[in-house]
């Protein structure tokens, strides 16, 4: 026999093929009108000798589950589905067989419920592997919603879980801790949201009894100690209320309210109260025929007893999110003891006990109603159910009313049964990136429920997905082609783009590093630390320098200028005193005419980079001849002030035609940083036939600072070029340095 495929309360062992039995049973059932009897007769041969993992008889479990559904107002059709769920596990093609015998709706209901059972079992098992079980509980609740387009799926699961807890309690067997926790933190809150109080209270008490047995027993003992005294006083109070209300012309049914241990403990812990301070230990419920009578009874109660103002809630005027309506008040009797009183109509009471299950029963029964209660013509039971499920969805996921789990999310499983949330239409590649970015990069194949599938296969709720990953490698560019359908998740798409961008950046950095290292070799500066070099050039890291060099956005000449030693500043006694002469000699090869000195070596100062027709002056240096500066150069003015005898008159030579010399000058630009800014500015220089020999850029908080080194034969023409640069979109100013 194979292991059971569903959770303890619903996992009969799969039997051998029974096609002949199915055919014979189907023929016998076709003549039966009673759907409940038909379903039980169909399932009985499969279930009669089967036991669940808990040890409970599968058939007995199904009978008890049907009884619970009957208790909360479920129709016979809903009860019949209980048996078909357990029969599914014994059918090779359950959808096909059940559709033929019972119809498509019953088949779909049974199959979807069976799928949900499997997922809950796997998710509960996976809780042992998770650091935070609360996260897994949250995912399980979302799974309930994702599978619950038909409310009956949820109702069947709630009834089955309640019966499982009852069985463990009656048989005194130890219950799996994960089953008890899931019952308290998943199933009970769902029953609460759907307003099915009878199931909610019992699930909570039974689960709490298993999780905290000592606390449960202690509170139960305290309740029992004064039970006789409390029941005697409450009986007298019930009779008094009914009698006095009747004299006021109000027909009311007054009954005691059940005491639920978990709710008592929860209130004690939440409000820091002692056992004797919990008000609803003494509680009554008053049921009347109209809303007007509710408020009349409230007024009468407040006249006869002393109300506790802080303990009054009007859930009639402002119902709870699940539709619950009632008046709640706490008063003190003549002896000063607190009594909680709830006041509601019969319809409110039915909803409080059965919640949306009652509405579903009305829907199935049609306009004739169910169990003597008719659905009003202006209240669509199906809409009410959907509202509750959507509200429950928003409670869990924090989404807005428009769009939610039903419309745009699916939930699939990893091989370890952890739940992964994906957008509708998500693929195995989306799944791989949701599991881990590295798994996504190395994804090469996928199995869905054990079968290999293409990587662009859309996933469905509840499927188990296994990724086949390479040891190393990256994503395919085809994944970014929307027409091929590999990616439907924005997160996964961003991860793939980031990978390719990182590869491009890596190649650019490698290219820049190679260029910088070759330059250092040529300059004989291989001992220079690359990090220090980048810092001196204004970059945060060596890679940042390599990247702009690799993009051709930073000239290597900037590095050369940094590596070469600055001009020496000579002391007065180191200078060769020179006499000025008014004789003008021809311009030497440097293009500078020196006054009074014949064949004297000259060089243009790098600090101010003069160019014709700038006003210039010369300063005699040791070993390097005359350094030519712009007259407005701060360095030149400082040297001239200290050593006026070293200043020499110079002027530009008169070159002609193609012999025009070209001089490097620096241009500073500030602009709002944007895509394509460097390209647009470079195009202006190109159009104006201004050669760019170096670029240095830096961007901080949206502002870009750029320094262009360009070659000009006449600096006066540079003004026109700079005015054109200043007109480029985003440029704030452009000027010569």
Secondary structure, DSSP 8 states (H G I E B T S, - for coil): -----S-GGG-----S--HHHHHHHHHHHTT---HHHHHHHHHHHHHTT-B-TTS-BHHHHHHHHHHHHHHTT--HHHHHHHHHHHHHTT-TTHHHHHHHHH-HHHHHHHHHHHHHHHHHHHHHHHGGG-S-HHHHHHHHHHHHHHT-SSHHHHHHHHHHHHHHHHHHHHHT----HHHHHHIIIIIHHHHHHTT-HHHHHHHHHHHHHHHSHHHHHHHHHHHHHTHHHHHHHHHHHHHHHHHHHHHTT---EEEE----HHHHHHHHHHHT--GGG-GGGSEEEEEESSHHHHHHHHHHHHHHSEE-GGG-EETTTS--TT----EEEEEE-TT--EEEEEEEEHHHHHHHHHTHHHHHHHHHHGGG-BTTB---TT--HHHHHHHHHHHHHHHHH---SSS-HHHHEEEEE-TT--EEEEETT-BHHHHHHHH-HHHHHTEEEEEETTEEE-TT-B--TT-BEEEEE-SS----GGGG-GGGT----HHHHHHHHHHHHHHHHHHHHHHHHHHHHHHHHHTT-TTS-HHHHHHHTT-SSHHHHHHHHHTT-S-HHHHHHHHS-------GGGS--------B----TTSEEEBS-TT--EEE-TTT---TTS-EEEEE-SSS-EEEEETT-HHHHHHHHH-GGGEE-EEE----GGG---EEEEEEEEEE--TTHHHHHHHHHHHTT-EEEEEEEEEETTEEEEEEEEEES-HHHHHHHHHHHHTSTTEEEEEE-
